[in-house]
């Protein structure tokens, strides 16, 4: 990843797929000062959760800075310097922290995040979970989480310079292997397409 070009990279995949490790690899290659943006809230009475956090911390070089940003992600992106590479891990955890927002407030939050990514002067690498490959959750909050995360990753993928799918320990560059899915336009809405 060239250090003189601004990069916006999305890394997505299922649990334990290697997506965080791939994002860390890309951050190391950036040649910039890496700022690890942790979106998880520390839960002191959850030993398994604390173990996961420690495992992530032990993989990171001592020279990397860490910011704990469970909510104000757009602000952290806007405040980053051009010499920084932000590694944000993860979007799913961040979204879970905001899951009680109603639809109107959530849409405003989403717009603010996308705006910050478009205007960022630093490199930004975002890690996101894939949650929509299974059955539809039987409870409303699960469906809300899945739908919001799916839309969030799709919106970021549309503006990213590179999007990777990581599964079974392999990273696939979707920009090289895939074709973008056209946006859905309701019947009667104007589009730029000349096709019927």
C-alpha positions as CSV (number, residue, x, y, z in Angstrom):
1,X,0.0,0.0,0.0
2,X,1.8,3.2,-1.1
3,X,2.5,5.6,1.8
4,X,2.0,8.7,-0.4
5,X,-1.6,7.9,-1.4
6,X,-4.6,8.2,0.9
7,X,-6.2,4.8,1.3
8,X,-9.7,3.8,2.5
9,X,-9.7,0.0,3.0
10,X,-12.6,-2.3,4.2
11,X,-11.7,-5.7,5.5
12,X,-14.7,-7.9,6.2
13,X,-15.3,-11.6,7.0
14,X,-16.7,-14.1,9.5
15,X,-15.5,-14.8,13.0
16,X,-12.0,-16.1,13.4
17,X,-11.4,-15.8,9.7
18,X,-8.1,-13.8,10.0
19,X,-9.7,-10.4,9.1
20,X,-8.1,-8.5,12.0
21,X,-4.7,-10.0,11.2
22,X,-5.0,-9.0,7.6
23,X,-6.0,-5.5,8.5
24,X,-3.0,-5.3,10.9
25,X,-0.7,-6.6,8.0
26,X,-2.1,-3.8,5.7
27,X,-1.5,-1.2,8.5
28,X,2.1,-2.3,8.9
29,X,2.6,-1.9,5.1
30,X,1.2,1.7,5.1
31,X,4.5,3.3,6.2
32,X,2.5,5.6,8.4
33,X,2.1,6.1,12.1
34,X,-0.6,3.4,13.0
35,X,-3.4,4.4,15.4
36,X,-5.4,1.4,16.5
37,X,-9.0,2.5,17.1
38,X,-10.6,0.0,19.4
39,X,-14.4,0.2,19.4
40,X,-15.0,-2.4,22.1
41,X,-16.1,-1.5,25.6
42,X,-14.0,-3.2,28.3
43,X,-16.2,-5.5,30.4
44,X,-14.2,-6.2,33.5
45,X,-16.5,-9.1,34.8
46,X,-16.4,-11.0,31.4
47,X,-13.1,-13.0,31.5
48,X,-13.5,-14.4,28.0
49,X,-14.1,-10.9,26.5
50,X,-11.0,-9.6,28.4
51,X,-9.0,-12.5,26.9
52,X,-10.0,-11.5,23.4
53,X,-8.9,-7.9,24.0
54,X,-5.6,-9.0,25.4
55,X,-4.9,-11.3,22.4
56,X,-5.5,-8.3,20.1
57,X,-3.2,-6.1,22.2
58,X,-0.4,-8.7,22.2
59,X,-0.4,-8.9,18.4
60,X,0.1,-5.2,17.9
61,X,3.6,-3.6,17.7
62,X,4.5,-1.5,20.8
63,X,4.9,1.6,18.6
64,X,1.2,1.7,17.6
65,X,-0.9,4.1,19.5
66,X,-4.3,3.0,20.8
67,X,-7.5,5.0,21.0
68,X,-10.6,3.7,22.8
69,X,-13.6,4.9,20.7
70,X,-16.8,3.0,21.5
71,X,-19.1,5.7,20.1
72,X,-17.6,8.9,18.5
73,X,-16.0,7.2,15.5
74,X,-16.6,10.0,13.0
75,X,-14.8,12.5,15.3
76,X,-11.8,10.2,15.7
77,X,-11.5,9.9,11.9
78,X,-11.8,13.7,11.4
79,X,-9.1,14.3,14.0
80,X,-6.6,12.0,12.5
81,X,-3.4,13.5,10.9
82,X,-2.4,12.9,7.2
83,X,0.6,11.0,8.6
84,X,-1.7,8.5,10.4
85,X,-3.1,5.2,9.4
86,X,-6.2,4.5,11.4
87,X,-7.0,0.8,12.0
88,X,-10.6,0.6,13.2
89,X,-11.6,-2.7,14.7
90,X,-14.4,-3.3,14.5
91,X,-17.5,-1.8,12.9
92,X,-19.8,-4.5,14.3
93,X,-18.8,-3.7,17.9
94,X,-19.2,0.0,17.2
95,X,-22.6,-0.6,15.8
96,X,-23.6,-2.7,18.8
97,X,-22.7,0.2,21.1
98,X,-25.3,2.3,19.2
99,X,-28.0,-0.3,18.6
100,X,-30.5,1.5,20.8
101,X,-30.6,4.5,18.4
102,X,-33.9,4.8,16.5
103,X,-33.9,4.6,12.7
104,X,-33.8,8.4,12.2
105,X,-30.9,8.9,14.7
106,X,-29.0,5.9,13.2
107,X,-29.3,7.2,9.7
108,X,-27.8,10.5,10.9
109,X,-25.0,8.6,12.5
110,X,-24.4,6.6,9.3
111,X,-24.3,9.8,7.2
112,X,-21.8,11.4,9.6
113,X,-19.5,8.4,9.5
114,X,-19.6,8.2,5.7
115,X,-18.9,11.9,5.5
116,X,-15.9,11.6,7.8
117,X,-14.5,8.8,5.7
118,X,-14.9,10.7,2.5
119,X,-13.2,13.8,4.0
120,X,-10.5,11.9,5.9
121,X,-6.9,13.0,5.2
122,X,-5.4,9.9,6.9
123,X,-5.3,6.3,5.7
124,X,-8.3,4.4,7.2
125,X,-8.6,0.6,7.5
126,X,-11.9,-0.7,8.8
127,X,-12.6,-4.2,10.0
128,X,-16.2,-5.4,9.8
129,X,-18.0,-8.7,10.6
130,X,-20.1,-10.7,8.1
131,X,-23.3,-11.6,10.0
132,X,-25.9,-12.0,7.2
133,X,-24.9,-15.4,5.8
134,X,-27.1,-17.4,8.1
135,X,-30.8,-17.6,9.0
136,X,-32.8,-14.5,9.7
137,X,-32.5,-13.8,13.5
138,X,-35.7,-14.7,15.4
139,X,-35.6,-11.6,17.5
140,X,-36.0,-7.9,16.4
141,X,-32.7,-6.6,17.9
142,X,-30.8,-9.3,16.0
143,X,-32.5,-8.4,12.7
144,X,-31.8,-4.7,13.3
145,X,-28.1,-5.4,14.0
146,X,-27.7,-7.7,10.9
147,X,-29.5,-5.3,8.6
148,X,-27.7,-2.2,9.8
149,X,-24.3,-3.8,9.6
150,X,-25.0,-5.2,6.1
151,X,-26.0,-1.7,4.9
152,X,-23.0,-0.1,6.6
153,X,-20.5,-2.4,5.0
154,X,-22.1,-2.0,1.6
155,X,-22.0,1.8,1.8
156,X,-18.4,1.8,2.9
157,X,-17.4,-0.8,0.3
158,X,-18.9,1.5,-2.4
159,X,-16.4,4.3,-1.5
160,X,-13.4,2.2,-0.4
161,X,-10.2,2.1,-2.5
162,X,-9.9,-1.6,-1.6
163,X,-12.4,-4.1,-0.2
164,X,-11.2,-7.5,1.1
165,X,-13.2,-10.5,2.1
166,X,-11.2,-12.7,4.5
167,X,-12.4,-16.3,5.0
168,X,-10.6,-19.4,6.2
169,X,-7.4,-17.5,6.5
170,X,-7.3,-16.2,3.0
171,X,-7.9,-12.6,1.8
172,X,-9.7,-11.9,-1.4
173,X,-9.5,-8.5,-3.0
174,X,-13.1,-7.9,-4.1
175,X,-12.1,-4.9,-6.3
176,X,-10.1,-7.3,-8.5
177,X,-12.4,-10.3,-8.4
178,X,-15.9,-8.9,-8.2
179,X,-18.2,-6.5,-10.0
180,X,-20.1,-3.8,-8.0
181,X,-23.8,-4.5,-7.6
182,X,-26.0,-1.7,-9.1
183,X,-27.9,0.3,-6.5
184,X,-31.6,-0.5,-6.3
185,X,-33.8,2.2,-7.8
186,X,-37.6,2.1,-7.1
187,X,-39.9,2.0,-10.2
188,X,-40.2,5.5,-11.7
189,X,-37.1,6.9,-10.1
190,X,-34.6,8.5,-12.5
191,X,-31.3,6.7,-13.1
192,X,-28.3,7.5,-15.3
193,X,-28.6,4.1,-17.0
194,X,-29.6,4.1,-20.7
195,X,-30.8,0.5,-20.3
196,X,-34.6,-0.2,-20.1
